[in-house]
Amino acid sequence: MDILAVLAAVLGVPALLAGLWYWTSRQSKHGVRRAAAGGMLGIADEIFRPETHQAHQIQKIQHELPAPAPAPKPKR
């Protein structure tokens, strides 16, 4: 009986995480995807792949920066 409990835990946890990821990433009625799955994956990136997490943070900061002002046109 103990082997069944261990087997259920080993196979059940990934299945539960996959179901949770699917539920959070599905589209809403208006066709907008939910962004909660990215938060869950961000935690894993921070722990297991710190370079990827840092790259995502840099991309987020660069996306929030305003566009540079256009250069003035030279006078003739």
N, C-alpha and C positions, 0 to 999 in steps of 0.2 A: 504494500500500500504506500510505503514511503516513496518508492520510485515514481508512482503515479503523481504524487503531490509535487515532487521535484520536476518532473516532466511537464506538468501543467504550468508550473511557475516559469520554467525556462522558455516554454513556447508561448505562454500567455502574456508575458510582459511585452515582448516585441509586437505581438498582435494587438495588444492594447494601445501601445504607442503609435502603431501604424493607423489604427482606427481613429485615435485622437487627432493625429496629423491630418487625416483625410477629412474629418469633421470640421476642423478649424480652417482648412484651405479650400473648402468648397465654395462655389459662387453663391451669392445671395440672389434674391428675386430680381434685383436690378442689374445683374451681370457684373457686380463688383466683387472682386476676390477679397477674402479676408486676409489680414496680414499677421494673424497670431502665429501661424506656422513659422514665419521667419524669426519670431522671438524665441520659439522653442529651439530652432536650429542654431540661433545665435549663442545660446548657452553652451551647446555642444562645441561650437567653434571656439568659444572662449577657453574651454577646458582642454580640448584635444588638438586644436589647430590655432594657436594664438596669432600666427602670422595672417591667417585668413580673417580672423576677427579684427585685427588692426587694420587690414585693408578695407574691410567693410566700414569701419569707423571713419577712415579717411575719405572714402567715397561719399558717405553721408554728409560730412562736413563740407566737401567740395560742392555737393548738390545744393546745400543751403546757402552758399556764398552768392552774393549778387553778381550779375554779369558786369564786366568792366564797361565803363562809359566809352562811347566811341571817341576816337581821336578827332580833334577839330580839323576842318578842311582848310588847306592852305589858301591864303588870299592871293589873288593875281593882280 
